[in-house]
Amino acid sequence: MTRRPYRSIAFIVAGLALFLAANPAYAQGLATLDAILQAHHAWPVPPSSDIITGTSAKTGKSADFKITATNLEETIIESGDQKQVTTAKGIVFKDEGQKVQYSPVPSGFGQLDMTGVFFVAQLSRRAVQVDPPQKTTVQGAPGYRIRVSQERSQVHFGLSRVTDVCDLLVTEAGLLVGVSRLFYDDQPFRYTQTFVFGEYRETNKVLLPYQIQVLVKGRLTETIQISSYEFDVPTPTTLFEPRRSK
């Protein structure tokens, strides 16, 4: 069974228009996100799903890589023999076919960060707070840091409240080159996770990255070389359920 939106598109658009009319600050923020999407020649209507395939290199070892992501904030990351699923409720588990291992903490809202332009397209359809761009240096050149937040949070380890806040890093031309989050800012074990996007190419008229670098605490932990993109691919509900439950 293919996943379908809970409400009609017309209903959502009408509700969003009323919300923006009553909240001009949000409207200004969404205009910033739209400017990033325009720099990428992105879709007039965001796709409902995104499949990215390629190869992943960690500690000198290479493996096939695939991420399936949806506009409902669901993801499946497959690398080598590993398969990690994150549901719309932020539940994270690894499914090995016979054994399912659940993460002790929720996702921290970052499951779409790796998808880059697809992620920004989804943000542009949400009621998000977008702070004014702050000048910074992005990959050695002048650029901007744009903070995006939503009014939701999760409690991790029973002691740390994680809020949905991320930073978009863009060039002066508006090209997205990074998505970064700070986790556990109230704890000694705080850390940042950043996805750095590069090697942009035009794909079906949209500028998309063909390299993703994963940085944790500023250190490179993984490099993904992308070979293909697919959008609006059907994503059955069963994809995001443990296989042993079938």
N, C-alpha and C positions, 0 to 999 in steps of 0.2 A: 504494500500500500504506500503510495506516494504521500509525503507530508504536504499539508495544505495550510494556508494562513487561517488564523482563527476568525478574522474579520475580513470583510471585503476591502479591497484597495481604496475604493471611493470613500468608505467610512473612515479609514485611517488618515487619508489625505485631508479630509474635511476637518477631522479632529485636530490634526497637526496645525492646520491653518489658523484655527481658533486659538490654539495654545500660543502660537508665535505672535499673533496680534496682541495678546494680553501680556506677553513677555518679550519685549524688544531686545533684551540682552541675549536671550537665546537665539533670536533671529540673526543678530549680528554674528554670533558664534558659528551658526550654521553656514552663513555666507563665507566664513573663513574656510570651513571644510569644503564647501563647493568650489572655492578657488583652487584648493589642492587637487580636487578631482578634475577640474578643467585643465590644470597643468599636465595632467596625465591623459587628457582626451577620453576620460572615463565615461561609463555608461550613463545615459539619461535616467534610466531606472536601474538601481543596483540589482545584480544577479542574486538569485536565491541560494545558490551554492557555488562552491569553488573547489576544484581538484587540482592540486599542484603535484607534479611528479618530477623526480630527478634522482640525484645521488647525494648521500650525506657522508662527510668525512669527520671522524672523531678520533683523536689520539693516533693519527696515522692510518686508521682503518676506514675503508669505504664500504658503503652498503646502499642498496636501493632505498629510496625515500618516497613517501606519498602522504599528503595531508588532504583530507576531505573536510570541508568546513561549510556550515550553513548559516543563513541569516537568523536562525534560532539559537545561535551561540553553541552549536554542537561541533565537535571536531573528532576526527580519528587520525592519529599519527602512526604511520607504519614505517618502520626502519629495520631492515634485516628481518629477524624473527620476532621483533617486538611490535606490539600493537597497543597503543594507549588511546582510550576513549574518554572524552569529556562530554557530559550531558548538558542539556539546557539549564539544569539546576546546579551546575558546577561540580557535580560528582565526577571523580576521576578514578578510572580503574584500568588495569592491564589485563588483557584477555589472551591467554595462551591456548585457547581451544578447550582444554579440559580444566584448567585452573584459572580462576579470576582473583586478582589481588587488588583491593581497593586502597586508595590513598587515604591516610588519616586526616588530611585537610582538603578543603574545597579548592577549586581552580584559582581563586584570586582574581577572577574576571579576565584573565589574559589569554584565553584560549584562541581568540581570533588575531592576536597581535602579529603572529608570524605571516598572516595572509596580506599584510601591508595595504595595498590600494583597496582590496576587497573589504578590509576592516574599516577603512575611512569611509567607504561608501555606505556601510551599515551604520556607522556613527551619524552620518548625515541624515538618517531617517529616525533618529532617536531624540528624546528630550534631554540633551546633554548641555552641560555648562562648558563653554570654550573661553578660556582666558585670552586676553590680547597677546599677540605674538611678542616674544622677548628675543632681542638680538643676541646671537651666540655664534660660536664657530662650529660649523658642521663639516667634518672630514677635511679640516684645514682651510675651509673657505667660509666667508660670511654667510650666515643663515639665520634661522629662527627656531625657537623652542615654543611649542604651543601646547598648553596643558588642557586636557579634556577630562571632565569628571561627570559622574552620575551619582545620584543620591541613593546609594545602596552600599552595603558592607557585609562582610563575613567575619565570624570569629574563628581564628585558627589556634589550635593547641589549647583552647579554653582560656587564653590569656591575651591574645593580640587581635585587635580589630583591623581588618584589611579593608580599605575603601577602594572604590572603583575609580582610580585616577591614573592616567597615563600621559606621557609626553610624546608629542609628535615632533620629529626633527625634520625640517624641510630646508631646501636651498632657497636662495633669494628668488629664484624663478618658480618656487612653489612645489618642487619635486620632492616627494617623500623619500628620505634616506634613513629614517630610523623610527622605531617605536620603543619606548623605554618605560619600565615600571619600577617603583621602589617598594619592596616588600618588608614588612615588620619594622617600620621606621621608629617604633616605640620600644624596640628590643636591641640587645647587644649584637644579635645575629642578623641584623638588617643587611639587605643586599639589593642590588639592582639587576634586572634582566633586560637586555637590550637586543633588538633585532635590527641589523644594519642591512640595508638594501642597496644593491649595485648592479652593474652591467644591464642597464635598462635597454629594452628593445621594443619596437612597436609590434603588438600582437593583436590582430583584428582591430587595428586602429587605436588600441589602448597601449600606453607606455607601461610596461610591466618589468619588474626586476628578474634577472636570471641568476642572481647570486644572493643568498641570504647568509649572513654571519650571525651567530648566536654568541653574545657576550654575557657572562655572569660575573658581577663585581668588576667589570671592565676587562676581564680576561676572555680571550677567544676560546670557546669550548666546542664549536661545531661550525662547519662550512657546508652549505647546501648549494649544489649546482643544479639549476632547474632545466628540465628538458621540455616540459609542456604544461599548458594550462587548459582547463575545461571549465565552463560555466553553465549554470542552470541545468545541471545534471540531476536526475531524480535521486532522492536520498530517502529510501524507505526507513520507517521507524526501526525496523529490526537491525539496521546497521549499528545503532547506538545502544543495543542491548547485549548482555553477555550471551555468547553462543550456546552455553550450556543450558540456558533457560528456554531454548527453542523446543 
